[in-house]
Amino acid sequence: MNVYWIRNDLRRMDNPALFYACESQQGVIAVVTLTPKQWEVHVESPAKMALWRDRLMELKDELSQLNIPLRVLQLDTFQDVPKALQHFVASVSAKKLFFNYEYPLNERSRDKSVCDELSAVGVECLAFHGELIVQPGQVLTGQGTPFKVFTPYSRAWRQYLLKHLTPALAIPAIQPLSSMPSDVLPADLGMSALASDQLAYDARLWPVTSAEIHQRLNRFVEEQEADYKALRDFPFKDKTSKLSPYLVLGAVSPRQCLAALMSHYASDAWLDSTWLNELIWREFYRHMLVAFPEQSKGHPFRPEVEEKIQWQFDETLFKAWCQGETGYPIVDAAMKQLLSTGWMHNRLRMVVASFLTKLLRIDWRIGADFFMSKLIDGDFASNQGGWQWSASVGADAAPYFRIFNPQLQSEKFDASGEFIAFWLPELRQLPAKQRHLPGAGQSLGRPAPIVDYKKARQSTLDAYQSHAK
C-alpha cells in the first residue's frame, strides 16, 4: 500500500507523485492535511481556500474512479503534520509516502520534518517536482551559481528545456479495488472565514471541473495566445488566460500549459511566446525561493536599497487604497475588481503596487499580505517577487525611478475608460477623457485624491536616490 499526500496538486494528469504512487499497482490511499491555523498565518484568502476545497471535492470523485479513497486529517498547523502522517501511514501499513514539492521555506521545513519522522520508522518518502517544468538548481549561470536576473535566466531556461523536454504524464493506472471509505471534507476546512454560508468566490468565473479547466486552457491557446503580447495589458479586453488560480492550486500543471502551447505551433515558434515568458517568470520566482531561502521570511533581495528607504504608514491612506477610494480612478477600479472577484489584471497589479509603495511609501510587505488575503490566485512566490519588483528592492526589480503615473497608465491601457466605468459606475456619465483624471467624479460621490502625484513622486525619488550616493 502506498500513500499519496495531496497539497497544491489537485489533478490526476501530469501529477508525478500520484502517477508513481500508482505505478506498482499495490493500492493507493490519498490523504490531505487540513491546517487552518497555518493558512491563517499565511494570510490565505477565503476565495482561494474555497476554490481549493471545491476543486479537491472534484478530485476526490476523480480519484474514486481510480479506486483511490481520500482520507482527511484535521490538524491546526504544519507542526502537527509529521506525527499525524506517521500515525496515518502506520494505520494503513504503508511503506511509501509520495508527494510533490512546495518551495516556500515553511513548506520545505514541514516536508523535511515529515520525511525525518517517517524515515525513523522505515517509511520511504518520494518527492517530485510536479509544480515546475524545470526543477530548481538545473538552470545556473556559467559559474554554477543561481541566476539573479530574469532575462539571462529565461534564455538559459529555454536552452535547458530544449535538451530535457519531457512529455506530460498520463492519468495513473486504476488501482486494485479498495474497501476503505473516503472521508467527508468539512465545508469550512476549519477556517472561520469559510464558516458562513456566503460563497467566497463566483463559480461562474472560476469553474472547478477538469473538463472546464482544460477547455479554458485550450481555448486560450487556440483563440487568444497569438494576440496575447499585443493585448495582454488592456484590462477591459479580457485577453489574459485566467489560468493563474488553477496553476496555484495545481489543478493544471505548467507542463500541461507548455504541451498545449507547443501543440498549437508547427515549429519551435512557441519558444518566442510571450505567454511562455510568463510561465518562466513563475519558475524564476520559485527558483529564487529555493536559491535564497531568506526570501521566504520577507527579506528584500536588495536590502542595501531598502535600508535607505523610510517606509511610512498612514492608516487612513492605507484603508483608502484597500477600499478603492484613493481618488485615482484606475487604482480604485482595480481595487474594486480585486474586492469583488478575488482577481486583478496583471498590469493593474503593477499600477496599484507602485501606488502603495512609491507614492504612499507604505512597506511592500503590507501590500503583499493584503493581496494574499484577497487573491483567488494568491501565489506566495510570485506575490513576493512581484511586490519586491514594484518596490525596487527585489531581484531584477524595476528601477527605483520607475514610478507609474496612474493617470497616464489609465489613458494608455484603458483609453475609452471602459474598465473604469465598469468598476466605478458613478463615472459612466463622464466623458471618457475625464474618467482618467485624479479626483474625477467628486460631485458624483467619488473621493478627492489622497495624495498629490508630483509631490509624492519627488519625495520618493529623493529617498531612493540616497542609496546611490
N, C-alpha and C positions, 0 to 999 in steps of 0.2 A: 504493500500500500504506500502511495506517495501523497504528500500534501502540497497543494498549490496555494500560496498565500497571496491573496488579492490586495492590491493597493490602488495606484492610479494606472491601471492597465485593464480597463473594463471592455475587453474584446476577446473574441475567440480566434480570429485570424491574425497572423503575424504577431503572435504572443509567445515568445521563446520559452518563458517559464512554464506556461500551460502546455505548450507543444511537447517539450521534452519530459515533462511530468507524465504525459500520456504515452510516451513512446514505448515504454516497457510493457504496456498492457497489464500492469499489476493492479490497476484500480487507482482512482484519484479522488481525493476529497478536497474541495476548495474551502478555505477559511478566510474570513475577513475580520479584522480587529477594529472595533469602534473605539476611538479615543477622543471623545467630545471636548474634554478639558484642554487637551493638547491643541485641538483645532481652534479653540477659542484663543489660546495663547498665540497661535499663528495667524490670528485675525482672518480665518477663512470665512467667506461671505455666506449668508444663508442661501443666496441664489446658487452659488457653486455647489454647496453641500446638498441642496435639494436636487440639483441636476445629477450629482454623483449618486445619490440614493436611487433616483428613478432609473438611471442607466444601470446601476447594479441590479435592480429588480429585473430588468430586461436580460442582463447577463445570466442571472440565476435561471431563467427559463431556457436560455440558450445552452447553459451547461447541463441542464437536466436532459437535454436531447443527446448529450454525450454520456449519460448515466453518471454524472458528477454532481453529488449533493453539495449544497452550500451551508456551512456552519458559521455562526456568528458569535464572536467573543466580545462581550460588552465590558469595556475597561474604562479607564479615565485618561491616562497619559501614556506616552511612549515608554516610560519606566516600567509600566505594568506588562508590557508586551512579552519580553523574554520568558518570564516564568509562565505566563499564560499559554504561550505557544509550546513550551516544553511539556506542560501538563497535557495539552491537547494532543500533541504528537504521540505521547506515551499512551494516551487513552485509546488511540486508533491503531496502535502498534506499527506506526510508520517509521521508516528508516531514512527517508529523504524529504527535505523541505525545498521547494522550488519557489523562487521569487525573482522579480525584475527590479533592478537597481533604481533607487531615487537618489538625487545628488545633493540636496541641501545638507548641511552639517548635522542637524538634529536627526534627520532620517538615516544618515550614514552611521551615526553613533548608535541609534536604535538597532540597525541591522547587524552591526558588529556584535552588540550585546546578545542578540538573538543567536547568532552563529556560535558565539562562545558558549552560551548556555546549552545549546543543542549538541555541540561537539563534545561537551563534557559527558554526555550520556550516550554517545555513539551514534548520533543522528547527523547525517551529512547535509550541509546546506549548499545548494547550487543556485548561483545568481547570474542574471543575464542582463545585457544592455538593451532592453526592449523599448526604451524611451528615446533612443537616438539612432541615427543612421550610421554614424561613425562614433565609436566609443571614445571616451576621454583618454588622452595620452597617446593616441595614434597619430595625431597631426601636430607636429612640433617644428620649431624653427630649424635652420641648418646647424645650429649649435646644440640641438637636442633639448631646448627649453620651451616652455609653453608660450604660445603667441599671446601678445597683449593688445594687438591692433587687429581690427576685424578684416580689413581688405587683404593683407597677406595670408591671414588665416583662411579666408574663403577661397583664395586661389589654391593653397595647399590642400584644403579640404576636397576641392573638386578633383585635383590630381590624384589624391589618395583614393577617392571614390571610384574613379575610372579603373583603377588597378584592383580594387577589392569589392566590386559590386556584387551583392548577393541578393537573390530574389526574396520577396516576402514569403513568410511561412504560411502553409495552408491551415485549414481548420484541423485540429487534432483528431486522432483516431477515437472512435467510440470505445468506451471502456466497458469492462465486464459489469453486468447489472449489479447495482448496489442496493442493499436493503436499508441503508442509513437514510433517514429523512432529512430534508433541508429545514433549517431554522426559519422562523419568521423575522424579517428585518424590521426593527422598530421605525415607525414613520418619522419620528423626530430625531433619530440617530443619537438620542441622549442630549441633544443640543436645545437649550431653552429657546433659541431664536427660531427653531423649526417646530416648536410645540403648538403654535397657533394653527388654526385651520386655513389661514391666508396662504395662498400659493406664493412661493418665494420667487418664481420666475414664470414667464409666459411660455407655455408649452407649444404655442403656435410658432414662436420664434425659434425654439430650441427643442425639436423632436428628439426622441431617445432610442428609437429602434435602429438596428444596424442597417436595415434597408434604407431608411430615410437619411441616415448619416452618409452612407455611401452614394446615394443619389445626389446629395449636396456636393460631395467631393467631385463626382464625375461631371455634374452639370457645370460646376465652376471651371474645371479643366477644359471641357469641350466648348463652353459658350463665353467664358469671360477671361480666362487666363491670358489670351493673346492681347487683350486690351488692359491688362492689369497695370502695367507700367505707366500707361498714359492716363488712366482714370482712377487709380487707387487713392489719390489724395483728395478726391472730391466727395465729401461726406454725404451729400444728398443723392449721389448716383448709385449707391449700393453696389459697388463693384469690387468689394473685397470678398474673400472666400467664406467668411463666417464659420470657419472650422476651428478657431482657437479654443473654444470650450471643450471640443471633443479631443483635441490634442492634449489639453491639460488633464483630462480625465483618462486619457489612454483609450477612449472609445474608438479612435482611429490612430494608427501609428504614422510617424513621419515617413517610414519606408513605404507604407501604402500610398501616401501622398506622392512620394517620388515615383512609384510604379505607375500611378495614374498619369502623372506628368509625362513620363517617358513614353508611355503608350500612345500619347497624343501626337508625338513627333516622329517623323520618318528618319531623322538623322540625330546627330548629337546636339541639335539646336537647343534642346532642353537645358543644356548646361548654362546657357546665357539667360535663362528665365529669371525675371525679377522676382517672381514668386518663390523660386528655388532659393534666391538670395535671402528671403525672409525665413525660410526653413533653416538656412545656415546660421542666421543670427540667433535663432533659437538654440542651435547646437553650440554656438560660441559662448552664450551666457552660461550654459551648463559646463562647458569646458573651463570657464573662469571659476565657477564654484568649486570644482574639483582641484584645479591647479592652485587656487588661492583661497583656502578654507575660511580666512578671516572675512571674506565677502559675506558669508552666511551670518555673521554677527553684526551686520550693519556698519562695518567699517568701510570707508570710502577707498577706492582703489588708488586715489591720488590724495593722500592725507596732507601732502605739502600744499595743496591748493586749499583744501577745506580749512586748514588751521589759520588761514588768513581771513576767512570769512566770518563775520559776526552775524550768525543767524539771529533772527528776531522772531518773536511770537506775539501776535496780537489776536486774541480770541475772537474779537468781533470781525476782523478781516478774514480769519480762517473760516469762521462759520458762514460768512458771505460766500466765500469760494465753495465750500462744501454744498451749499444750498443753491448754487447757481444764481447768486444775487450780487455779482460784482459790479454790474453796470457796464460790462464789456459783453456785448451780445453773443459773440461766438463762444466765449468762455462759458457763459451762462447756459447757452443752448447745449453745449457739450456736456456740462454737468447735469442738466435736466435729463439728457439721454441716458447718462450713467445711472441716475437715481431711478429712472423709470424702467430701464431694460436690463441693467446689470452689465451693459456693454458700452464701449465708446469707440468711435472710429479712431484708427491709429494716428492719423495726422493730428486729430484734436487732442489725443493723449499728450502729444508733444507740446501743443499750444498751452493746455491748462497746466502742465507740469512746469513749463517755462514761466508762466504767470505766477505760480505759487513760489517757486524758488528764486527767480530772478527779479520779479517786481515786488512781491510781498516779502521776500527774503526769509521765507519760512523753511525750516530744515526739510530736506528732501525725504528723510525717513518718515516724517509725519504724513507727507503726501502719499508715500508708498504704502503706509499702513491703511490710510483711508481708501485707497484704490483696492487693496486686498479685501477690505471689509465690505466692498460693494460689487466687485467684478465677478461675473459669472465665469470668466476665463482667467481668474487670478492665478498667475504663474510666478512662483517666488523668484526663480532665476531671471526671467525676462522682466519682471516688475522691478526688481532691484537694479538690474542693468540699465533699464530704460530711465529710471529716476536719477540714477547717478549720471547718466549721459546728459540728461536735461540740466542738471545742476553743475555740469562740467567738472565733476570730481571722480568720474568713472573711467574704465578702460575705453580707449578710443572715443572719449567724450566729445560733445560739441564744444567748440572753442568758447572760452569764457565770455567773449564779446558777442556771441550769438544769442541774442535776446529777442524772442519772437514779438513782433508788434501785432497784437490781436486784431486791430482794425485791418492792417494790410493782409494778414493771413485770411481773414474773412472775405475781403474783397477779391483775393486771388482764387480761393478754393470754394467759395460759396457766392459767386458774383451776383446771382439773382436773389440772394437772401432766402432761398427756399428752405434750407436747413434751419436757419434762424427762425423763420416764420412758423415752421412746423413745431419746434420745441418752445418757442416763445410766441404763442398765438396773439398776444397783445400787439405785436409788431406787424401783424399781417396788413394792417391798414396803412402802414407807412410805405412810401416808395422804396424800391429795392436798395438804392444807394444810401438811404438814410438808416436802413436797418443795421448797417455796419458800425455806425458812429458810437463811440463811448457815450453812455447816458441816453441812448436812443429810447424814446417812449416814456420819458419820465412823467409826462402828463397822462400817460395811459397806465400808470402803475408800476413801471419799471424803475429800478433804483438809479441814483446818480453814481458815477464811477467812484469806487472806493479808494483809488489811487491815481495819481497823475502819471501817465506813462513816461513822459520825457524826464521828469524829475526822478522817478523810481529807477529808470534805466541808467541815468547818470550816476546815481548813488551806488548802484550795483557795480557798474564799470569801475568806479573808484575803488571799491572794496576788492574786486577780483584782480585789478591791475597791481595792487600792492604786493601780490605774491611773486610778481615778475621782477620786483625791484631788489 
